[in-house]
């Protein structure tokens, strides 16, 4: 059986992020919001994964984070991919103090042994809040993104990395934890 998987830090329905999602929805743009309970920071998207690879993936994650202690993240600023003139994804920035870059590089390198592609782009930590489906009310979206571009939303301590499975249906994705690695 094939699963759709990714490696992530769960963030969840933090009050400040839910408020921002409410502000985004109030604009009336054509958005697909990330459900607050599904908010996460992706470290590596694996995609199609054989279910018999799960145990080996968890072992690789454990090896890649074995020296990592619980650490703090700051959720800071807003932006858009690919840019503010052509908004497809609205995100909140993550200041990880450089901690996760080496982890993602190790994951990329080690997971190639299981046939997963290495990510060539550098790691740009962010949390996706919404996907933009059309240019409706683009000007107001851009204004809201700029309004919060320097805002610090929240600080939180991270003590777990998870291997997640995503099941897509008409209502959107449902995430399940396949493996959990405690830091420290």
CORZIBEL-V578491 format. One record per helix or strand. SS is the DSSP state (A for helix, B for strand). FROM is the first residue (numbers start at 0). TO is the last residue. Records with the same first field share a line. If there is no record, write none. Layout:
BEGIN
SS->FROM-TO  FROM-TO
END
This chain:
BEGIN
B->1-9  30-32  39-49  70-82  85-94  125-131  151-157  159-168  171-181
A->14-25  35-37  50-63  98-113  137-146
END
